[in-house]
């Protein structure tokens, strides 16, 4: 970003550090082929390189069921067979209905196991056509949106069969049943037990059989009122995945000594036996998967740290921390968000303390151990630095002038008439006289000039610096005294106290370079000999914290006719930047210049939104404050011009108001 290597090494075109995207796509795909599909999908969210690698067909073929061509043939859209294997896998993970919507199949997202659900409408139910015995009821608690409800009957018999091509393995069959009719009252789920009877006398018998001779029988008392229960019928084995398996199943209670009623029959579920299944009462099927080893846990800590340290995009790091709880814990514990923030913006290395406003102080008395308190601090720092990176990279605030005042210039021809303070005036005339800064004259056109400005306090992202050369309209030919090239340097002081003591009065001697930490040096920009505000956009936004700007004007192009010397004259300097206030602010701690970072989470959204500064009250206040400070500075300069620094004049109220209006314009 703006404070990258060019600021530190002066080699903007130096060798680039290898990034994670530089790994060949085939290598990434090979690594991904050893992972489960959910882990592949999570890693594909990290960046484009992983996303492209995760689309390779050879990764997804082993995860698809061996009979997926037969499964696809059950779907009405026959064009799926030509799609990529990743898209086929994603489609099969969703419920797919067939046989007129009375059956559905899907595959497990992690294992690729095939699941089959059969609606009660696809079963043969004794007396189903007689409404005295059975009714079909609409409900949201069934994946088929309808169930069969038993009013009352002597002879209960529900049976069905299915012929389907399953992958090799062992499968279990379940009936999904419920006692009592469920409805809604005032938006809440309620169960009606008025018609439930006859189930506490004898158990219900379940059976299944296959065409190759497999058979299973089980019995169970129905006693779980108001909740959907999956009753295990039995298991069967599929040995030949290329052959269809025909299964018959039934539910019976044919003791005619008593009636039965109040039973809801929803569906039959067939699924792989290898999974530990936890069926919830709400009617949705939740599968308990065996604990899987996370990808990072397979690697050494140093290797994992090196991999994640290659992520140069803040969004990639945030996505990585969202892959799993282990990944998030790893990112937080190793301070990777902070490391990335300091790598992109070295100026932030001076932050020694963080205060999260409206969040209270982290005190040891609030935690059972020091480890708990340290983790809380790490978690807070992770959130703050992640939000700071988001604000620095995603801020859409309208840029505004962030110069506070002019503090030094390498030479001035006629002080204070041609003071560098004049460059802060947006007009090229000031109280009926030209407003500009002029260097001293030189015989050598290569002699440079330097202007130095103090920038506003707080955290700013400087994006553009504008300079307007002065057109001497009072000289013959109206010459324009521009420079050939311009270069910018940005810094912050090593010792704020020492800087303040040296910059109390203007003009001052040149501040020593040793007093500053120079964090950015721009390339040289060509300057045109035109009377306009010339914009110089920085290659990347540059972070400034209570910083100082040095403008180096390189080379002279205009010789003054009356003395034959070369001059550089500037009438306007403007530095455009975006402030992170009010979400972020800093206090500079004296005497060493370290930073206390203050963060207000509630204000982050205002920094990220795109708006004009007039739409936000605090931005209007900041602009008003800057405007009146500029007015007072120019008024003081005018006093010195007219009466000298030792003879200040007393402005009357009327004169003062009139002057303010002129200066504001």
N, C-alpha and C positions, 0 to 999 in steps of 0.2 A: 504494500500500500504506500501512502505518501511518505511515511517515515522509514522506508525500506533501506536497502543496502546503499543506495546512492547517497543517503545522508551520512552514512558511517564510513564508507570506504572511498567515496568519490569515484566509483567505477560503475556508472549506471548501466553499462553494457557488459558487465562482468559475467562470468559463467554462472548459469542458473543451477540451483540445487535440485537434484532429482526429486520428482514428486511421485505420489502414488499412482497418478494417471500414466506415468511413464512405463509402468509394468505392462508387458505385452498382454493383450486381451486373452490370448490362448492360455497364458499362465494363470491369470485370474480365474478363468473358467474351469481350469483343472482343479484349483483349490476349492472352488464352489461345488464341484461335483461330489466332494466328500461330505457335504453338509445336507441337513434335512431341508425340505422345501421352505418352511417358515423362516429358517435362518438365511436361506438364499434370498428370499424376498426382502428381508430386513436389510441385508448387506447391499442389495440393489438400490436402496434408498440413499446410500451414502453419497454417491456422485455418479456422473454419467459413465465413467469408465466401468464401474461395477455393474451399472444398469445394462450396459451393452454386453458385458461378459455373461451376465445372468440370463441372457436371451438365447444362448447357444443350445441347440437341440440335444446334444449329447449329455447335457446336464439333466434334462427332464425325462429322457427316455427310460432310465432305470427306475424313476419314481412313478411312472404310469403303470397301471395294471397290465398284465401280459395280454389280456383280452380286450384292450381298449378299442380295437377296430370294431369288435362285435358290439361294445357298449355304444359307440358312436352311431352304429347302424340303427339303434333304437330311437335316435333323435330325428326330428323332422328336418333339421337343417343338415343336409348331407355335405355341404361345403366345408364343414369343420375338418374333415380328413386332410384337406390341403393346407391347413393353417400350421403355424409353428407349434412345436411341442409344448412350449410354455403356455401359449394361448389355449391349447387343448386341455392342459392340466388345470388351468384356471377355470375353464368352462365346466369340467367334470367335478370340480370341488363344490359347485353350486347344485342344488336340487334340480334334477331333470325329470320331468314327468313323461309317461308314455301310457299306452293302452287307454286312451281317452281320459287321461288325467287321474286314473284310479291307482296308478303305481308311480313311484319315484325312486331314482337311484342317484347316488353321489359317491365320491371317494373321499377318504380322510385326508386332510391337508398335509399331515405329517408322514403317514405311512403309505398312502395310496391304496389302502384297503377299501373294498367295495361294500357299500351299504344299500339295502333295498327295503323300501317301505311299501306296504300293500294296504289300501284303504278298505274299510268295511264294505264299501259298495262293490268291491271285487270278490266278496265272499258269498257263499251260499248260507243263508240264515233261515232256519225253519220259522215260518209264519211272518216273514218280513213284509209280505204284501197285505197283511191284516193289521189295520191300525189299532185294533184292540190289544194287540200284542207288542208291536214295534212301531217306532217313528224315526224318521231321519231328521236330525236337529242341526241347524247351522251353529257353528261356534268358532271362535278365533283360537281355541286351544288345540285344534287339530291342524296338522300341516295340510290336510285335504279340505279344511274348512267345513267338514260335516262328519257327524258320528251317527251310529245306530243306537237308539235308546229303547230299552226293554221296559214296557209298562208292567206286564204280568204274563206268565206262561208256566205250564206244567213241564213241558219237554223243551229243554234248551239244547240247541245244537247249532254250532257255527263252524263252517269248514271252508276250505279253499285249497287251491294248488297254484304253483308257479313253475314255469320252466325258464331257466336263465343260465347263462354261461358265466360261472364264477372262476376267478383265479384259484390256483391250487391252494389248499389250506383248510382249516377247521372253522366252521361257522356255527353260530348260535341263533336260535329263533325265539322270539318273544311275542306275547300278546299284550297289547296296551289297553288296560281296562280301568274303569273307575266306578265306584258305587256312589249313587246320588247324582241328581241332575244339578249342574252348575250354571249359574247365570250371573247377571250384574244388577246391583241395586245401588243407585246413587253413585255409580262409577266404581263400586267395590265388588269384588268377587264374593259370591254367596253360594252355599250348597243347600240343596233341598233334599231332606232325607225321608220325606213323607211316604214315598213309594218303595223304599228299600226294605226288603224282607226275604226270608228264605235262604240266606247264604250262610247261616251259622249252624245248619243241621248236617250237611254233608259237603265234602270238598268238590271242587270243579276238577274235571280230568282234562289234561292237555295231551295231545299226541302229534307226532310227526313221523313221516316215513318217506323214503326216497325210492326211486325206481330200481336202484341197485341193491336193495334189501336192507338198508339201514333203517332202524326203528327206535323211537324214544317215547316214553310215557312219563308224565309227572302229574301230581295232584297238589292242589293248594286251596286253602280256605280263603274266601274273599272277605276281608274284614277292614280294609283300609278305606274308610269312608271319606269322600270329598277330595281325594288325591289320585292323580293318575299313577298307576303302577305297571311296570313291565314284568310280566310273569314269564319265567324261563320255562320253555317247553322242552328243549333238548338241543343236542349238537349233532352235526353231520360233517362228513369229511369229503372234500373234493380233491381227487387225485389227478384227473385229466382236465387241464384248463381249456382245452380245445373242444370239449364235449359239453353239451347242455345237461344240466342237472334238473330233474323234475322232482318237486317236493310237494307232498300233501300234508296238511296240518288241520287240526280241529280242536274245538273247545266244546265239551259236553257236560251236562248235568241232567240226566234223564230219569231221576227218581220222581215218579209221578205221585208220591204220597203227599207232596206239598207244592205250593206255587212259589215262584221266584219273581222278583221285580226290582226295578231301580238300577239296572246295570247299563253302563255306557260302554260300547265297543268302538274303539277308534281304528286300530290298525294292527298289522303284524310287522315286526322289524326283524330283518336278517342282517347280521353283522359279523365281522371276524371275531373269533373267540379269544384271540390273543390280547385284546384290549380289555382293561379293567373299566367297566361301564358304570357310571353313577347317574341314574335317571332321576331328575328332579321332579318335584310334585307339580310344578307349573306346566309340565307337559313338554318341555324342550329337552333334547338329549344332549347331555354334557359328557364328554369322554375324558376320563382321567388317563393322561399319558404317562408312561414311565419317564422318570427324570432323565433328561438327556444332558450330556456334557456340552457346555457352551464352547463355541469355537475358540474364544480367547483362553479358556481354561486348558485347552490342549497345548498352548504355547507357553514358553517361559515368560516371566513378567517383563524382562528386558526386551524380548522380541515383540511382545504386544505393545510395549511403550514406543518402540521404534516405528512400528507400523502406524499407530494412531498419531504419532508426532509428524508423520508425513502429510497429514491433512492440513492444507493451507487455507481452506475455505471454512469460515465459521459455521456455515450451514451444514457442511459435511460432518463437523465435529458434533454438532447438536444432534444430527441424525444418528451418528454412531452411538451417542449416549442413550438414544431411544431404542436401540436394538434389543436390549434385555436389561434386567436389573443388574446383572454382573457387569455389563459394559458400562452402565451409568455409574456404578460404584467405582469401577476402575478409572473412569474419566475424572470423577470428583476427587478420589483419593490421591491421584497423581497431579492434580492441579493443571490438567491439560488445557482447559479453557483459559486460564491465566497465562500459561506459557505461550499459547497462540496469540493472545492479546499483546503480550510483551514483544513477541517476535515481529508482529505487524506494526506495532507502535512502541518503539524503544523508550519514548519519553515517559511512558507509564511506569517504567521501572522505578521511578522515584516515589511511587505510592507506597506508603508504609502503614497506612491504616485505612479502614473502610467503615463508614457509618451508613447503615441502611435506615433511613428515616422512617418514623412511624412503626418501627419494628422492635423497639426496645433494645436494651444492651444485653449482650450475651454474658451472663455471670456464671461463675463456677458453682454457686450455691443452687442454681436451678437444675443441675445435672448430677446424676448419681456418681459419675466418675469423670476423670479428665479426658478419657477417650471419647465419651459422649459429647463433651464440650468441644473438643478438637474437631470431631466430625461435624458438629453444627456449624463451626466456623468455616470448615472446608466447603460445606454445602452452601452456606451464604455466599462465600467468595465465588463459587461456581456460578451461582445465579446472577450475581452482580456483574462479573466479567462477561458472561454470556449476553446479558442485557446491554452492556457497554459496547461489545462487538456489534450487536444488532443496531444500536444507535449510530455507531460510527460508519457502518457499511450500508445502512438502509435509510438514513435520515433524508427526508424530502423537504426540509425547511427551506424557505426562500433565503438566499444569501443576503447578508447585510455588511456594511462597512464596519470592520472591527479594529480600526486604528484608534488608540487612545490619545497619543500625542507624539510629536516629533521631539527627539532627544539629542540628536547630534548630526552634524554634517561635516564632511571633510574640508570644505572651504565655502566662504560666502563673500561675494564681491562687495556689496554695500549693506552692512548690517545696521539697523534691523529692517531697512526698507525692503531688502531682498532676502528676508529670513526664510528658512526652511519651513517655518510654521505656516507660511502662505500656501504651501502645497495642500493644506487641509481644507482650504476654502474652495467650495465647489464652483465659484465664479472666478473668471480671470481678471475681474476688476473689483476693487474693494474701496468704497468711499471715494469714488472718482479718481482712483489711481490704479495702475496695473498691479495685480497680485500674482507674484511668482517668486521662485528661488533662482538665484544665479550663482554659478561658481565663479571663482577668480579666473582671469584670462591666462592662457598658456600658449607658448610658442609651439610646443609639441602636441599634436592632435591625439597622441596615444595616452596622455595622462588621464587616469580614471578619476571618478568622483564617487563618493559613498554617502548615502543618506540612511539614517537609522531611526526607527520608530518603535515606540512601545505599543504592544497590542493589548486588547482588552483582557481583563482577568476572566478566568473560567476556562472551559474546554471548548476550543474552536477547531473546526475543520476548514482550513484555508483552501479555496479552490481556484482563485483568480486574483491577479494583481494588475491594476490598471494605472497607466501613466500617461499624462498629457504633456508633450513638450510645449514650451512657451513660444508663441509667435509675437515678436517685437513689432507691434502695430505702429509704434511711434518712430521706427527707423525706416529709412528708405528701402523699398522692396519687401518690407515685412518679413525679414528672415526668421526662420524657425530653428531654434538652438537645441536640436535633439542629440542623442547619443547614437553610436553605431549599434551597440548591443547592450543588453541589460541582463543581469544575473541576480538571483535572490538567495539569501541565506536566512535561516530561521533558527533561533536558539532560545534557551531559557537560562536564567542566571544560576551560577553555582551557589552564590550567597546573596539572597535578596537584600539583606541588611547592608552589605557592602555596596551593592548597586544603588540602593536608595540614597546612601550618603554621598555618592559621586554624581548623582543626577538631580540634586536638589535645585540647582540653578542652571539656567540656560544663558549663553552657550556653555558647554563643558568641554574638557579635553576628551580626546578619543578614548572610549572605554577599551581596556585591554581585552584581547581575544581570550585570555586565560580566565577572565571573569565569567565566561559563558560556556555552556555546553551546546555546541553547534550540532543540531540534529538533522538539518536538511540543507542541501545545496542544489539549486536547480541547474538545468542546462542553460546555455546562453541563448537568449532570444534576440532575433534581429529587430531593430527599432526603425520605424519609418519616419521620414522628415515631414510629418503632417500635423496640422493643428487640430488634433482630436484626441479623445480619451482612448488610448490604445490598449486593448485587453490582452493579457498574457496568461493563458490558462495553464495551470500546472499539470504535468502528466498524470498525477494522482493527487487526491486531496491530502493535505499535510496537517497533521495534528499539532496544535499549539496549546500550551498550558501556561497562561501568564507570560507569553513569549515576547521576543523582540525580532523585528524584521530589519535586515540590512539589504539595501538596494545598491548594487554596484553598476554604475553607468560607465561602460567601456567604450572608449573612442569618442572623438569629437568630429563633427562634420561641418560646423558653421563658424566662419571667421567674422569677427566684428569689423566693420568697415573703418570705424574711427581710429582704432588702435592696432588692427591687424592681428589680434589674438583670437584664439579659439575659446569658445565658452560652451557650457551646457546649462540650459535653463529649463525648469519644470514648473508648471503652474498648478498641477493637480496630481495627487497620488491617492489611490483608493485600494483597500484590501478587502476582498469579498470572502466571507466565510460563514459557516453555519454553526450556531451555538447549540450545545447540548443541554443548556439550561431550559427548563427547571428540572429535568430528569436527573442530570448530573451536574455537580459543581465541585470545586476544589478549594481547599484552604491551603495556602503555602506556609509551611511551618518554618519559622526562623530558628536559628541562623543558617541552617544548612540547605534550605530550599526543598525539603521533602514535601510530599503532598498528602493531604487528608482527603480522600474521595468520599463525597456525599451523594447518596442515591435515593431518589424518591420513586418507587415502582409505579405509583399511581399516575405519574406525569410522563411515563415513557411513551404512551400512545400519542401524546401531543407532539413529541419529537419525531415520531415515525410518520405521522400523517402529512400529507401534502397540503400546504396552505400558504397564503400570503401573510406577511407579518402583521398586516392591519387587522387580521381576523382574530388575533390572540392578544388579550389584554396585557399579559406580561411582556410580550414582544413590543407592543406600543410603548409601554413604560420604559423599556430598555432603550428604544430609539429616541424617546423624548429626553431621557437622561443624557445620552450621547450628544444630542443636538445642543442642549443648553450648556454642556461642558465645553463644546466646541465654540459656542458663542462667547462664553466668558474668556476663553483662551485668546480669541481674536480681538476682543475688546482690550485686553491687557496689552496685546501687541500694538494696537493702535495708539494707546496711551504713550508707549515708549517711542513710537515713530514721531508723534506730534510734540511731545514734551520732554522726552528723554527718560531714562529709567529712574533718575533721582528726583524728578519733578512730576509725580503723579497728579492728575487732575481729578476734581470732584465732579462727577457727572450729575447733572440735575435729573429729576425724575422724568420730565418730559423728553429731554435729550436722550436719556437712557432707554426709554421705551421706543423712541424713533430709531435709535441705533440697533436695538434688538430686532426690530422688524426688518431692517436692511440686512443684518447679518444672517437671519433665518432664511431670507430669500437667496 
